């Protein structure tokens, strides 16, 4: 069998070497980002209570070993007493219910490129006339590689 190196084969060989060499320079991110309370006063915390018109100041630290990507803040009803199992704290719950039009919030935020440590500082106003009861406040953080972590906090609107 004749194994001569043709120009197209040489081009494919060189292209494969360049691709392998460029991959070797970038660290492979195999760790999830973290949501921490290190060095800050985290807010909200489990069992915090708010009223219509109150401001929830959100403060949590997000970290990643390579690069953060974005985060999401969500508030949804917990009138059915479901759980997300990210906290060992048990809060007193109102009787189970299924209200019409409970408060729902879902916002995405970009984190500046190249950031490995970011402190969330956002204010969320509890809407006037908000359905009272039990809610979950959730933080989701995704790093540039796509790994995700989340934290759920039980809050109450009175």
WOLINHU-V148104 format. One record per backbone hydrogen bond with DSSP energy under -0.5 kcal/mol. CO is the residue of the C=O (numbers start at 1). NH is the residue of the N-H. Records with the same first field share a line. If there is no record, write none. Layout:
CO = NH / NH
This chain:
1 = 3
4 = 6
6 = 10
7 = 11
8 = 12
9 = 13
10 = 14
11 = 15
12 = 16
13 = 17
14 = 18
15 = 19
16 = 20
17 = 21
18 = 22
19 = 23
20 = 24
21 = 25
22 = 26
27 = 29
28 = 30
34 = 36 / 63
36 = 61
37 = 40
40 = 42
43 = 59
45 = 48
48 = 156
50 = 158
51 = 54
54 = 56 / 126
55 = 57
56 = 58 / 124
57 = 59
58 = 122
59 = 43
60 = 120
61 = 36
62 = 118
63 = 34
67 = 144
69 = 111
70 = 142
71 = 109
72 = 140
73 = 107
74 = 138
75 = 105
76 = 136
78 = 81
79 = 97
89 = 91
99 = 102
105 = 75
107 = 73
109 = 71
112 = 115
115 = 68
116 = 64
118 = 62 / 120
122 = 58
124 = 56
126 = 53
127 = 130
133 = 157
134 = 78
135 = 155
136 = 76 / 138
137 = 153
138 = 74
139 = 151
140 = 72
141 = 149
142 = 69 / 70
143 = 146
147 = 143
149 = 141
151 = 139
153 = 137 / 155
154 = 47 / 48
155 = 135
156 = 50 / 158
157 = 133
